[in-house]
Amino acid sequence: MRPIAKPRKQRSSSSRTGSSQSRPRLQLGKWMLLFLYSAAVIYWMFLGFGRTVRTEGPLKYNLELLRTVKLYFNLDNGVSVTGRLINLVGNVAVFIPFGVLFPLLLRKFRSLLILTLWAVPSILLLEIFQMLLRVGSFDVDDLLLNLIGVWVGYVLLRMNKHF
């Protein structure tokens, strides 16, 4: 005698198509957002804020950790409050979306270690290009501030209960 099979519940076509079609669209939207935001960051780093190419003089760089950060906390250095905020807060804030978007898009970046191991060389590359193209300088403090931004984004994402 054959056992009686339990009847399967059939899903309605609306529940099947609603979630399965919206998920790829949502994923595509996240990739598009990452692409557009990355393009904006590259624009800001290489062309924005009135940047000009210096054709003469030595390449500018800072390899002393926290040198620039300390400079901005010295109130007697002649740098405006706006200039300080743009440099310190801006360098952190601009990279927060990367700490959110990469773990959302790629499972391997859900590890803070893997995300950090990706972010450090990526930011280094941007800093080196700024220096070599003479539209800015290589500053190890920018690397640190940008990395803090990635970490802040990651922490904000992890605080979300649905992640």
Secondary structure, DSSP 4 states (H G I P E B T S, - for coil): -PPPPPPPPPPPHHHHHHHHHHHHHHHHHHHHHHHHHHHHHHHHHHTTTT-----SSPPPEE-STTHHHHHHH-TTS---HHHHHHHHHHHHHTTHHHHHHHHHH-GGGGSHHHHHHHHHHHHHHHHHHHHHTTSS-EEHHHHHHHHHHHHHHHHHHHHSTT-
